[in-house]
Amino acid sequence: NSAELGEMASKAPRSEVTIVHAVEPRPGGKAGAIGSRKPWTSTMVLKDKAVVLEDDKGYDAFRFFFARFERASGQVYGTGPAWDAFPTVWSCNAILESVIRASEMRVDPPLFGDPNVFGGKLDRRPGAFNPVTGNALFARSVQDVIGQINIGGDVGIGVQLLQQLRGQVETMFYLDWLPIGDGPQKTATEILDRRDMRMRMLAPVAARQEQELLNPLVEDMFMALL
């Protein structure tokens, strides 16, 4: 039933909608049967209008995979580096916005002055001509009737904090393991020993990704092509 989507697209083509894709087991389903009799049902619902867009479609196997990076006792889905880094990324975005605003204030600061000096409007374009009224004739220079409001703040502090938070995110994603680092020249044996140590620490993660993500994905793709 795409009439609801068609009507919304014609009235507000840029409006956002929420579509729920529900996949659940079907009792008595059989692999290889037609869509309405497969072991897993598939239903598309337009949440905003509570309208079913697509139904009676199914799959022979579950189509979604949850590869767990880390899983503690009692957890179903587990967590990963993004789980820990998400709050820090939000902080980086907020600080970056502050740094951009402060930089704009430093490069192009707001002005103050008599609104009647330049005829009520100041043209700040390069090479622009601003006629001065008689109110400014008593001033010694234009700087006496107009000035800058220096409220840009210290951009350097924001940049330092942003670099620190980015370093924390790299550590959460284990990117700090990759660089060899500065210092005295290392032998090939030392480099291989460090690589082997890092591979041993990542081995459980790689095995879980292969078992919970790669293998089901290959099987699902094979069944879809079959």
VOLUM-108369 format. One line per field, with one value per residue: x, z negated, y negated of N, C-alpha, C, CB in turn; residue in one letter. Coordinates in steps of 0.02 Angstrom, whole numbers, plus 32768, in hexadecimal, padded with zeros to 4 digits. Each point is the difference from the previous one (the first is absolute). Glycine has a CB too. Layout:
# VOLUM-108369
nX	(X,...);
nZ	(Z,...);
nY	(Y,...);
caX	(X,...);
caZ	(Z,...);
caY	(Y,...);
cX	(X,...);
cZ	(Z,...);
cY	(Y,...);
cbX	(X,...);
cbZ	(Z,...);
cbY	(Y,...);
residu	(a,...);
***
This chain:
# VOLUM-108369
nX	(802B,806D,7F66,8063,8075,7FA1,7FD4,8093,8031,7F90,8021,809B,805F,8039,7F94,807D,7F97,8032,8011,7FE1,8068,7F8C,8080,7F86,8038,7F8F,7FD8,8040,8091,8017,8099,7FB4,7F73,7FE8,804C,7F97,8076,808C,8012,7FD5,7F5F,804F,7F91,803D,7FB8,7FFA,8040,7FA4,7F86,8015,8039,8026,8072,7FE8,7F8D,8042,80B1,8031,808E,8008,8029,7FC4,8009,8058,809C,7FF1,80A8,7FF5,807D,7FDE,7F9A,8014,7FD9,7F70,8023,7F7E,8074,8084,8019,8048,8068,7F6B,7FED,8075,7FDF,7F62,803D,8076,7F9C,7FB4,808B,8022,7F79,801A,8091,7FD2,7F97,8071,8060,7F91,7FE2,8098,8017,7F89,8040,808C,7FC6,7F9A,8022,7F64,802D,7FDC,7FD4,7F9A,7F8C,803B,8098,7FB8,7F6C,7FDF,808C,809C,8001,8056,8010,80A2,7FE0,7F87,8009,7FE6,7FB6,8058,7F5E,8040,801B,8098,8010,8025,8069,8094,7FB9,7F7D,8040,7F8B,7F88,8038,8035,800A,7F88,80AA,7F72,8090,8002,808C,7FDA,8067,7F88,7FC3,808B,8015,7F72,8015,8083,7FB7,7F8E,8065,804B,7F76,7FE6,808E,7FE1,7F77,804D,8084,802D,806D,801B,8032,807B,8076,7FDA,8056,8072,8080,7FE8,7F8A,806E,7F9F,7FF4,7FAB,7F9C,7FE0,7FE1,7F92,7FBA,7FF0,7FBA,7F8F,7FDD,7FE3,7F99,7FAB,7FF2,7F79,7FE4,8015,7F9E,7F88,800F,7FF5,7F7C,7FA7,801D,802A,7F92,7F81,8043,8010,7F6B,7FC1,804B,7FCF,7F68,8009,8036,7F92);
nZ	(8000,8079,7FCE,7F8C,8063,8062,7F8F,7FD2,8096,8013,7F77,7FFE,809D,7F67,7FA7,7FBE,8027,7F7B,807E,7F6F,8066,7F96,8026,7FA6,8018,8075,7F72,807A,8041,8063,8003,808D,7FDB,806A,7FB7,7FAF,7FCB,7FC9,7F77,8016,8004,805D,7FAA,8067,7F70,8063,7F57,8046,800D,7F7E,80AC,7FEB,8064,8002,7FC8,8028,7FDC,7FBF,7FFC,8024,7F7D,7F9A,8084,7F6D,7FFA,7F63,8047,7F51,8027,7F80,7FE4,7F60,7FE3,8059,80A0,804F,803F,7FA0,7FEA,8080,7FD0,800C,7F60,7FE5,8076,7FD3,7F98,8063,8078,7FA3,7FE1,809C,8019,7F8D,8030,8098,7FD2,7FAF,807E,805B,7F97,7FF0,809D,800C,7F8E,804E,808D,7FD3,7F5D,8010,8039,7F75,8060,7FDB,803B,802F,8037,807E,8010,7F64,8030,7FC0,80AB,7F9A,80B0,7FEF,8011,7F8C,8032,7F54,804D,7F77,7FE3,7FEB,7F99,803B,7FF3,7F65,8035,7FF8,8064,803C,7F6A,7FCB,803C,7FE5,7F7D,8035,7F9D,7FE0,7FF9,804B,7F62,7FFB,80AB,7F90,7FAC,8081,802B,7F73,8002,8094,7FD7,7F84,8058,806E,7F8D,7FD4,8094,8008,7F79,8039,807E,7F9F,804A,7F85,8059,807A,7FC1,8009,7FA5,8039,7FE1,8030,8099,7FC7,8029,8074,7F64,7FE0,8077,7FD2,7F69,8030,805D,7F8B,7FA1,8069,801D,7F66,7FF9,8080,7FD0,7FBD,807B,806C,7FB7,7FFF,809A,8027,7FAD,802F,80A3,8057,7FEC,8018,8084,8044,7FE1,8041,8089,800F,7FF1,806F,806D,7FDF);
nY	(803B,7FAA,7FB7,7FD2,7FDF,7FB0,7F9E,7FE0,7FDF,7F8F,7FB1,7FFD,8025,7FE7,806A,8050,8078,8041,8076,8056,805C,8059,806C,8059,8093,8008,8060,805F,7FB6,8076,7FB9,7FD2,7FA8,7F9C,7F91,8052,8074,7FA4,804A,7F63,7FC5,7F9D,7F9A,7F87,7FC0,7F75,8000,7F93,8066,8072,802C,80A4,7FA6,809D,806E,8080,7FEB,8091,7FF1,809A,7FA1,7F9C,7F95,7FF2,8035,7FCF,7FFD,800E,7F93,804F,8081,7FBF,808E,7FE3,7FDB,803D,7FB2,8013,7F77,7FEF,7FA7,7FCC,8019,7F97,7F97,7FD8,7F9B,7FDF,7FDC,7F99,7FB7,7FF1,7FB2,7F98,7FDB,7FE8,7F92,7FB4,7FF8,7FBD,7F8E,7FDA,7FF1,7F98,7FA7,7FF8,7FD5,7F92,7FA8,7FF2,7F74,7FC4,7F89,7FA2,8079,7F69,803B,8038,7F98,8054,8055,8012,801A,8077,7FF3,8002,7F5B,7FD0,7F69,8004,7F6E,7FDD,7FD2,7F7F,807F,7FF6,7F53,8029,807D,7FC3,806D,8032,8018,7F94,8065,80A0,8056,8089,8026,8036,8074,8054,802C,8015,802C,803A,803D,8043,8041,8048,8044,8039,804F,8044,803E,803B,8051,8041,8034,8047,8050,8039,8041,8049,7F61,8021,8090,7F9F,7FB8,806E,7F81,7F8E,805F,8013,801B,806A,8069,8017,8027,7F7E,801B,8093,7FD5,7F9A,806B,8068,7F95,7FDF,8098,801D,7F84,8037,80A4,7FD2,7F9F,8070,8067,7F97,7FDE,8099,8019,7F85,7FE5,8073,8069,7FA7,7FC3,808F,8029,7F7F,8014,8096,7FD7,7F8C,8064,8070);
caX	(7FD5,802C,7FD8,800E,8041,7FF9,7FDD,802E,8035,7FE5,7FF2,803E,8032,803C,7FF0,801C,7FD0,801D,7FE8,8015,8007,7FFB,800E,7FF4,7FF5,7FBD,7FF5,7FEF,801E,802B,8033,7FF7,7FBB,7FF1,800D,7FD0,8007,8046,8008,8005,7FD4,801C,7FCA,8013,7FCA,8009,7FF1,7FDC,7FBA,7FEA,7FE9,802C,8016,8011,7FF3,8001,8042,8026,8044,8011,802A,7FFD,8027,8027,8036,8019,8045,8011,8048,800C,7FC2,8008,7FD1,7FBB,7FEE,7FE8,801E,8044,8014,803C,8023,7FD4,7FD6,8026,8018,7FC9,7FFC,803A,7FF5,7FD1,8025,802A,7FD6,7FEC,803B,8010,7FD2,8016,803E,7FED,7FE1,8032,802B,7FDB,8001,8043,800E,7FCF,7FDE,7FC8,8012,7FD3,8008,7FC4,7FDF,7FF3,803E,8005,7FBE,7FD8,8017,8047,8011,8041,8020,8040,7FFC,7FBE,7FFF,7FD1,7FFB,7FFF,7FD3,801D,800C,8045,8031,8020,802F,8041,8009,7FC8,8007,7FE1,7FB8,7FF1,8033,7FF4,7FF0,802C,7FE2,8010,801B,8040,7FF4,8033,7FEB,7FD1,8024,8024,7FD1,7FE8,8035,8002,7FC7,800C,802F,7FDB,7FD9,802F,8012,7FC7,7FFD,8040,802B,8042,802B,801C,8040,803B,8016,8042,8032,803B,7FF1,7FF0,8013,7FC8,7FE6,7FD6,7FC2,7FD7,7FE6,7FC8,7FC7,7FE4,7FDD,7FC1,7FD4,7FE6,7FCD,7FC5,7FE8,7FBB,7FD1,7FFA,7FDC,7FB9,7FE5,7FFA,7FCC,7FBF,7FF0,8016,7FE1,7FB9,7FF8,800E,7FC9,7FC4,800B,7FFA,7FBA,7FDE,8011,7FE2);
caZ	(8000,8006,800B,7FCA,800F,803B,7FEC,7FD8,802C,8029,7FD7,7FDF,801A,7FD7,7FBC,7FEA,7FE7,7FDB,8018,7FD4,8021,7FCC,8015,7FC7,8015,8012,7FEB,8035,803F,801F,802B,8047,8014,8018,7FCE,7FC8,7FD9,7FEC,7FB7,7FE2,8020,800C,8005,8002,7FE4,7FFD,7FBA,7FF8,8012,7FEB,803C,8016,8044,8020,7FD5,8020,801C,7FCC,800C,7FE9,7FC5,7FE2,802C,7FDB,7FDB,7FCA,7FF1,7FC0,7FF7,7FBB,7FE1,7FBA,7FEA,7FFC,8038,803C,803C,7FF3,8010,8029,7FF7,800E,7FC5,7FD1,801F,8016,7FDB,8010,8042,7FF7,7FE3,8035,802E,7FDF,7FFB,8043,800F,7FD9,801E,803F,7FEF,7FE6,8038,8026,7FDA,8003,8044,8015,7FC1,8004,7FF9,7FDD,8015,8009,803D,802E,801F,8044,801E,7FE5,8016,800F,8034,7FED,8038,8014,8030,7FFE,7FEE,7FCB,7FF5,7FBA,7FF4,7FDB,7FBB,7FF7,800F,7FC2,7FEB,801E,8031,8002,7FC8,7FC5,8003,800C,7FE4,8000,7FC1,7FFE,7FD6,8020,7FD1,800F,802B,7FF4,7FCB,801F,802D,7FD7,7FE4,8037,800F,7FC9,8006,803A,7FEA,7FD9,802E,8022,7FD1,7FF8,803C,8003,8036,7FE6,8008,8044,800B,7FDD,7FCF,8008,7FD1,8021,8036,7FE7,802D,801D,7FCD,7FD2,8023,8006,7FBD,7FF0,802A,7FE6,7FC2,8011,8021,7FCC,7FDA,802B,801A,7FEC,8022,8046,8002,7FF5,803C,8034,7FEE,7FF8,8036,8043,8013,8010,803B,803B,8008,8017,8046,8029,8004,802A,8046,8012);
caY	(7FC5,7FC6,7FC4,7FD1,7FE1,7FD5,7FC2,7FD8,7FE7,7FCA,7FC6,7FEA,8030,8001,8014,8040,8031,8038,8041,8036,8041,8033,8045,802A,8045,8015,8046,802F,7FED,8031,7FE2,800E,7FF5,7FBD,7FCE,7FFF,803E,8009,8003,7FBD,7FD0,7FBD,7FCF,7FB9,7FD7,7FB8,7FF3,7FC1,8009,8042,8021,8036,7FF5,803F,8039,8042,800D,8022,8014,8043,7FF8,7FBD,7FD4,7FCF,801F,7FD6,8014,7FE1,7FF3,8014,8015,8014,8034,7FE9,7FD4,8021,7FE3,7FEA,7FBB,7FFA,7FC0,7FC7,7FF6,7FD7,7FC2,7FD5,7FC1,7FD6,7FE4,7FC9,7FC8,7FE4,7FD9,7FC2,7FD4,7FE9,7FCA,7FC6,7FE7,7FDF,7FC0,7FD3,7FEB,7FCE,7FC2,7FE2,7FEA,7FCE,7FF0,7FD0,7FBA,7FD3,7FBA,7FD8,8017,7FC9,7FE7,8019,8002,8035,8042,8002,8031,801B,8021,7FE0,7FCA,7FDF,7FB9,7FF1,7FB7,7FEC,7FC7,7FC9,8011,8017,7FCC,7FE9,8033,7FF9,8035,802F,802E,7FE3,8009,8047,802B,8047,8021,803B,8034,8040,8031,801F,803A,8033,802E,802F,802C,8030,8030,802A,8030,8030,802E,802B,8034,8032,8029,802D,8034,802D,802B,8024,7FE7,7FF0,803A,8005,7FDF,801C,7FCF,7FE3,8019,801F,802F,8042,8037,8024,802F,7FDB,7FEE,803D,8012,7FD3,8012,803F,7FF1,7FE0,8031,802D,7FDC,7FF7,8041,8010,7FD4,8016,803F,7FF3,7FE0,8033,8030,7FE1,7FD1,8015,8040,7FF7,7FD5,8029,8030,7FDB,7FEE,803D,8013,7FCF,800E,8040);
cX	(802D,7FD9,800F,8042,7FFC,7FDE,802E,8038,7FE8,7FF4,8040,8038,803E,7FF2,801D,7FC9,8026,7FE0,801E,8001,8002,800B,7FFA,7FF2,7FB6,7FF7,7FEB,801C,8030,8031,7FF5,7FB9,7FF6,8006,7FD2,8005,8047,8007,8001,7FD4,8024,7FC6,801D,7FC5,8015,7FEA,7FD6,7FB5,7FE4,7FE3,8033,8010,800D,7FF7,8004,8041,802A,8046,800A,802B,7FFA,8030,802C,8033,801A,8045,8016,804B,8015,7FBC,8010,7FCB,7FBA,7FEB,7FEB,8025,8049,800B,803E,8021,7FD2,7FD3,8023,8012,7FC7,7FFA,803A,7FF9,7FCE,8023,802D,7FD6,7FEC,803B,8013,7FD2,8015,803F,7FF0,7FE0,8033,802F,7FDD,8000,8044,800F,7FD2,7FD7,7FC5,8018,7FCD,800E,7FBE,7FDE,7FF3,803E,8004,7FBC,7FD5,8017,8049,800E,8048,8022,8041,7FF5,7FBD,8006,7FC9,7FFE,7FF8,7FD4,8023,800E,8048,8034,8024,8032,8042,800C,7FC3,8003,7FE0,7FB5,7FEB,8039,7FEC,7FEF,8027,7FE5,800E,801A,8043,7FF4,8031,7FEC,7FD0,8023,8027,7FD2,7FE5,8034,8005,7FC7,8007,8032,7FDE,7FD7,802D,8015,7FC7,7FF9,8043,802C,8045,802F,8025,8043,8038,8018,8046,8030,803B,7FEA,7FF7,8014,7FC1,7FE1,7FD2,7FBD,7FD2,7FE3,7FC5,7FC3,7FDE,7FD9,7FBC,7FD0,7FE3,7FCA,7FC0,7FE3,7FB9,7FCC,7FF6,7FD9,7FB5,7FE1,7FF6,7FC5,7FBA,7FEC,8011,7FDD,7FB5,7FF4,800D,7FC7,7FC1,8007,7FF9,7FB7,7FD9,800D,7FE1,7FB5);
cZ	(8000,800C,7FCB,800B,803C,7FEE,7FD7,802C,802B,7FD8,7FE1,8014,7FD4,7FB7,7FF1,7FE4,7FDE,8019,7FD4,8028,7FCA,801E,7FC2,8018,800E,7FEB,803B,8044,801A,802F,8048,8018,801B,7FC7,7FC4,7FD4,7FEB,7FB4,7FDF,8028,8006,800D,7FFF,7FE9,8001,7FBB,7FF7,800D,7FE8,803A,8013,804A,8026,7FCE,8029,8025,7FCA,8016,7FE7,7FC1,7FE7,8025,7FDB,7FD4,7FCC,7FED,7FC1,7FF9,7FBA,7FE2,7FB9,7FEF,7FF8,8037,803C,803D,7FF5,8014,802C,7FF4,800B,7FC4,7FCE,801E,8012,7FD8,8010,8045,7FFD,7FE4,8035,8030,7FE0,7FFB,8045,8015,7FDB,801F,8041,7FF1,7FE7,8037,802B,7FDC,8003,8045,8015,7FC3,800B,7FF1,7FD6,8018,8007,8041,8033,8024,8049,8021,7FE8,8014,8014,8032,7FF3,8038,8013,8035,8000,7FEA,7FCC,7FF6,7FB7,7FF8,7FD6,7FB8,7FF2,800D,7FC2,7FE5,8025,8036,7FFE,7FC5,7FC1,7FFF,800D,7FE6,8003,7FBA,7FFE,7FCE,801D,7FD1,8017,8028,7FF0,7FCA,801D,802D,7FD7,7FE2,8036,8012,7FC9,8005,803D,7FF0,7FD7,802D,8025,7FD1,7FF7,803B,800D,803A,7FE7,8002,8042,8008,7FD8,7FCA,800E,7FCC,8025,8034,7FE4,8033,801B,7FCD,7FCF,8021,8007,7FBD,7FED,802A,7FE7,7FC0,800E,8021,7FCC,7FD7,8028,8018,7FE8,8023,8048,8006,7FF7,803D,8038,7FF2,8001,8039,8044,8016,800E,803E,8040,800C,8019,8049,802E,8008,802C,804A,8016,800F);
cY	(7FC3,7FBF,7FCC,7FDD,7FD1,7FBE,7FD3,7FE3,7FC6,7FC1,7FE3,802F,8005,8014,8045,802D,8038,8041,8036,8040,8035,8045,802C,8047,800F,804A,802B,7FED,8034,7FDD,8015,7FF7,7FBA,7FCF,8002,803E,800E,7FFD,7FBB,7FD1,7FBD,7FD0,7FBA,7FD6,7FB7,7FE9,7FC1,8007,8043,8028,8035,7FF4,8041,8039,8040,800D,8020,8012,8047,7FFE,7FB9,7FD2,7FCE,8024,7FCE,801B,7FDA,7FF9,8017,8014,8019,8035,7FE3,7FD2,8029,7FE8,7FEA,7FB8,8002,7FBD,7FC3,7FF1,7FD2,7FBC,7FD0,7FC0,7FD1,7FE0,7FC6,7FC2,7FE0,7FD5,7FBE,7FCF,7FE5,7FC6,7FC0,7FE1,7FDB,7FBC,7FCD,7FE7,7FCC,7FBC,7FDE,7FE5,7FC7,7FEC,7FD1,7FB9,7FDC,7FB8,7FDD,8016,7FC8,7FE8,8014,8007,803A,8046,7FFC,8038,8018,8026,7FDD,7FCA,7FDC,7FB8,7FF4,7FB4,7FF1,7FC2,7FCB,800F,8015,7FCA,7FE7,8033,7FF7,8035,802D,802F,7FE4,800B,8048,802A,8049,8019,8041,8033,8045,8035,801B,8040,8038,8032,8034,8032,8034,8035,802E,8035,8035,8032,802E,8037,8036,802D,8031,8038,8032,8030,8024,7FE8,7FED,803C,8000,7FDC,8021,7FD0,7FE7,801D,801F,8033,8046,8034,8022,8031,7FDC,7FED,803D,8016,7FD4,8011,8040,7FF4,7FE0,8030,8030,7FDE,7FF7,8042,8010,7FD5,8016,8041,7FF5,7FE0,8033,802E,7FE0,7FD2,801E,8041,7FF9,7FD5,8028,8031,7FDD,7FEC,803D,8014,7FCF,800D,8043,7FFA);
cbX	(7FA2,8058,7FA6,7FBE,8039,7FFA,7F94,7FE6,8031,7FCB,7F8E,7FC0,7FD7,802F,7F97,806E,7FAD,8018,7FF5,7FD0,803E,7FB0,804E,7FD2,8064,7FFB,7FDF,7F9B,7FF3,7FA6,8052,805D,7FDA,7FB4,802A,7FB5,7F9F,8026,803D,8076,7F9B,806C,7FAF,8052,7FDA,7FEF,806A,8067,8014,7FEA,7FC3,7FCE,8032,8052,7FB6,7F85,7FF7,7F97,8028,7FF9,8051,7FE0,7FA6,7F9F,8020,7F8A,801A,7F99,7FFB,8066,7FCD,802F,805F,800B,8050,7F8F,7F8E,8025,7FCF,7FCD,8068,8002,7FCC,802C,8060,7FC5,7FC5,8048,8018,7FA2,7FFE,804C,7FD5,7FAA,8028,8029,7FA4,7FCE,8041,7FF0,7F96,7FFA,8036,7FB9,7FAA,8025,8026,7FFA,806C,7FAF,803A,7FFA,8069,8034,7FCB,7FA3,8038,8068,8031,7FA2,7F8B,801C,7FB1,7FD7,7F8F,803C,804F,7FCA,802C,8015,7FCE,8074,7F9D,7FC6,7F8A,7FDA,7FBB,7F99,7FA2,802A,807F,7FFD,8069,805A,7FF8,7FBA,8023,804F,7F8B,8064,7FA5,8018,7F8C,8034,7FD5,8054,800F,7FA8,800A,8053,7FE1,7FBC,803F,8036,7FB7,7FE7,805A,7FFB,7FAD,8028,804B,7FC6,7FA9,7FC8,7F9B,7FCB,7FB2,7F8C,7FC4,8020,7FB7,7FCC,7FA7,8043,8041,7FA1,806A,8035,8068,8066,803D,8047,8073,8051,8038,805F,806F,803C,8043,806E,805B,802F,8076,802C,8023,806C,8065,8015,8039,807B,8054,8012,8014,806F,8057,7FE8,8023,807C,8031,7FEF,804B,8070,8009,8009,806B,8056);
cbZ	(7FC2,802D,8036,7FB1,7FD1,8047,8000,7F9C,8001,804A,7FE8,7F9D,8071,804A,8004,7FE8,805B,7F9B,8077,7F99,8064,7FBF,805E,7FBD,7FBC,8061,7F8D,7FC2,7FDF,7FF7,7FA1,7FF7,7FAA,8059,805B,8047,803E,806D,8010,7FD8,7FD2,802E,7FC9,805F,7FB6,807E,7FE1,8022,8063,7F8D,8027,7FAB,7FDB,804D,7FB5,800B,8052,7FD5,7FF8,8076,8029,7F8F,8052,8001,8063,7FD6,807B,7FCD,804F,7FF4,8070,7FE2,7FC6,7F88,7FD5,7FCB,8023,8011,7F93,8056,8025,807A,8011,7FCC,802C,8024,7FA6,7FB8,8034,7FEE,7F8F,7FF8,8032,7FBF,7F9C,801D,8012,7F98,7FCD,8038,7FE5,7F92,8000,8030,7FB4,7FA8,801C,8076,7FC3,7FDF,806F,7F9A,803A,7FC2,7FBC,7FB6,7F91,7FE0,8062,8000,8026,7F8D,8054,7F8C,802A,7FE5,8044,7FE6,8073,7FC8,8071,7FED,8008,804B,7FF8,8020,8061,7FE6,7FE7,7F96,7FF6,807D,8032,7FFE,8028,8066,7FB5,8061,7FFA,801F,7FDC,8064,7FE1,7F96,805A,8021,7FA9,7FFA,8056,7FE6,7FA8,802B,803E,7FB8,7FC9,804B,8002,7FA0,800D,8047,7FC5,7FBD,8030,7FCD,8039,7FB6,7FB7,8029,8016,8068,7FAE,802C,7FAC,7F97,8051,7FBD,7FC0,8071,800B,7FC7,803F,8061,7FDF,7FE2,8062,8034,7FC5,800D,8069,7FFB,7FC2,8022,8003,7F92,7FB6,8019,7FD3,7F86,7FDF,8014,7FBB,7F87,7FB2,7FEA,7FBC,7F87,7FBC,7FEA,7FA5,7F8B,7FDA,7FD8,7F8E,7FA3,7FF3,7FBA);
cbY	(803C,804B,8044,8047,8064,8065,803E,8047,8072,8055,802E,7FCF,7FE7,7FA8,7FBA,7FC8,7FE3,7FB7,7FD5,7FC7,7FCD,7FB8,7FDA,7F9F,8022,7FAD,7FD9,8018,7F89,8057,7FFF,804D,8054,802D,7FBC,7FBC,802C,7FCE,8069,8015,803B,8031,804F,8016,8060,7FF2,8039,7FC5,7FB8,7FD3,7F98,8052,7F94,7FC6,7FB9,7FF9,7F9F,802B,7F88,8028,805A,8030,800C,7FAE,804A,7FE5,8017,8031,7F9E,7FB3,801F,7F8F,803D,800C,7FA9,800D,7FDC,8074,7FD5,804B,8039,801B,8073,8068,8040,8066,803D,8049,806F,8054,8038,8064,8069,8040,8041,8073,8053,8032,805E,8070,803D,803C,8071,805B,8030,804F,8074,802F,8010,805B,8003,804E,8020,7F9D,8058,7FDF,8006,803C,7FC9,7FB2,801D,7FD3,7FC9,8007,8025,806B,803E,806E,7FDF,8071,7FF2,8031,804C,7FB6,8022,8071,7FE0,7FBF,8050,7FCF,7FFB,7FF8,802A,7FAB,7F8B,7FE4,7FA3,800D,7FCB,7FB8,7FB1,7FC0,801E,7FD0,7FB4,7FAD,7FA6,7FA8,7FA4,7FA6,7FAD,7F9F,7FA8,7FAA,7FAA,7F9F,7FAB,7FB0,7FA3,7FA1,7FAF,7FA8,7FB4,8062,7FD6,7FAB,8040,8008,7F95,803E,8036,7F96,8013,7FF0,7FB9,7FD1,8011,7FF5,8046,7FD3,7FA6,8023,8026,7FA5,7FC9,803F,7FF2,7F94,7FF6,803A,7FC5,7F93,8027,8022,7FA1,7FC7,803B,7FF4,7F96,7FFA,803D,8007,7FA1,7FC9,803A,800C,7F9C,7FF6,8046,7FD5,7FA2,8026,8033,7FAC,7FBF,8038);
residu	(n,s,a,e,l,g,e,m,a,s,k,a,p,r,s,e,v,t,i,v,h,a,v,e,p,r,p,g,g,k,a,g,a,i,g,s,r,k,p,w,t,s,t,m,v,l,k,d,k,a,v,v,l,e,d,d,k,g,y,d,a,f,r,f,f,f,a,r,f,e,r,a,s,g,q,v,y,g,t,g,p,a,w,d,a,f,p,t,v,w,s,c,n,a,i,l,e,s,v,i,r,a,s,e,m,r,v,d,p,p,l,f,g,d,p,n,v,f,g,g,k,l,d,r,r,p,g,a,f,n,p,v,t,g,n,a,l,f,a,r,s,v,q,d,v,i,g,q,i,n,i,g,g,d,v,g,i,g,v,q,l,l,q,q,l,r,g,q,v,e,t,m,f,y,l,d,w,l,p,i,g,d,g,p,q,k,t,a,t,e,i,l,d,r,r,d,m,r,m,r,m,l,a,p,v,a,a,r,q,e,q,e,l,l,n,p,l,v,e,d,m,f,m,a,l,l);
***
